[in-house]
Structure formats: C-alpha cells, structure tokens
Amino acid sequence: MKFRDVQGIWHTKPNHKQIIKRTSAYGIIIKENKAFLIKPTWNNLGELPGGGVDPEESTEQALKREFLEETSHKITNHNPNPIIKVKNNFYANDLNEYFDSEMQFFIVNQIEKSNHSIDSKEIKTVGWTDLNLITPRNMHIDHYAALKKAYQILKEL
C-alpha cells in the first residue's frame, strides 16, 4: 500500500506498521482576489491553515484551534459544513507513521487578529497571496483543489 508524504514522495508501508485514522480541518478565506495561506517549515509549498482533529474535540473546534495556532487569527465566521472532503493515504516522515487521512475544507468568511504567537518551528510565513500567483506547483495539491472549489463557490454568490 502506497502513502504520500508532505513533499509528495510516495512510500510503501511495511507490513508491521499500523495504519492510523486521521481527520483534519482546514480553513479557506478569500478576500479581494487573495487567499490567506501559510508556508510550513517542512516544505516550500503554500498550504491552507489547519491540521489534525484531537480525540477530545470536534472538527469545528480543531478548525478554529489550528487556524489560530498557525496564523494568530481567530475565525469569527465560517460555514460549518465542509465544501470538500479529501481522503488519502498519508505518511508522516517526522513520526514514521502511516495515516488513513480525511481532510475537510471549510469556507471561512471572517477572521480577527489575536495576540496568539505562531510557532516558528512549524510555520515559516503567513499572509495573503494573489490567486493569480497560486498554481499546483507552488501549493499543496489537495489544498489547491479545495481552494479552487471554494473560489468557484464564492464567485457564484
């Protein structure tokens, strides 16, 4: 069975390793033809803010927590229903773990700056990126597909 890592490299799971179920939540906010993106320290690709759902929290709680941790912005208004769910097999190099992953992507309508500090060991940059500059080559492929879908939805409103 093949699993893709954050760099996009495929790995074969050894028979002795377990597959861990993982759900994650990501926020998409688009304003004035720009998307709010992060660049993690482990690769040079743009990503949507978000991450894993902890066992004791809901997907919505994880979305808000991860968005705050990665951007220092609070989500003050969002659509509670994901616009897309992406399932894939994911390999975490840093943990040497294999995941049956479901990423859920949510449209965020409004954010507010907070005093929360960003972990510089995890996040390299945070900010607005012109949609015309975003391509599948400079953004995480699954996040790019979700951003494209969100843009189409918002354009129709």
ABEGO torsion letter per residue (X at the ends): XBBBBAAGBBBBBBAABBBBBBBBBBBBBBBGGBBBBBBBAABABBBBBEEBBBAABBAAAAAAAAAAAAAGBBBABBBABBABBBBBBBBBAAAGBBBBBBBBBBBBABBBBBABBBBAAABABBEBBBAAABBAAABBAAAAAAAAAAAAAAAAX
